[in-house]
Amino acid sequence: MEEVIKVLFNYGVGYIIVFLFIYDWLTNRKITTQTLVAIKESNENISKFLVSIKEDNENLSKSLDLLQESMQNENKKTSEILKILKEKEKK
């Protein structure tokens, strides 16, 4: 009996430390897995958002190109009207 108690005192602390290490490792592994899943979902959402922003930017670029073309046409018309008015003033 005394030998069993000596063995427990000598090696019991080691077993407790090993048990706590394994318990902590398993617990952290579960938390790490959950965190990685959450990060993956977040990355997918960010990817979708970036695609949406890209499409919006492309649409905005097209709109700005059309606006620039429209302004150039208006400038041409205004120049022509001014030219005609100047010619009428000369007469």
VENJO-V841064 format. One record per backbone hydrogen bond with DSSP energy under -1.0 kcal/mol. NH is the residue of the N-H (numbers start at 1). CO is the residue of the C=O. Records with the same first field share a line. If there is no record, write none. Layout:
NH->CO / CO
This chain:
5->1
6->2
7->3
8->4
9->5
10->6
11->7
12->8
15->11
16->12
17->13
18->14
19->15
20->16
21->17
22->18
23->19
24->20
25->21
26->22
27->23
28->24
29->25
30->26
31->27
32->28
33->29
34->30
35->31
36->32
37->33
38->34
39->35
40->36
41->37
42->38
43->39
44->40
45->41
46->42
47->43
48->44
49->45
50->46
51->47
52->48
53->49
54->50
55->51
56->52
57->53
58->54
59->55
60->56
61->57
62->58
63->59
64->60
65->61
66->62
67->63
68->64
69->65
70->66
71->67
72->68
73->69
74->70
75->71
76->72
77->73
78->74
79->75
80->76
81->77
82->78
83->79
84->80
85->81
86->82
87->83
88->84
89->85
90->86
91->87
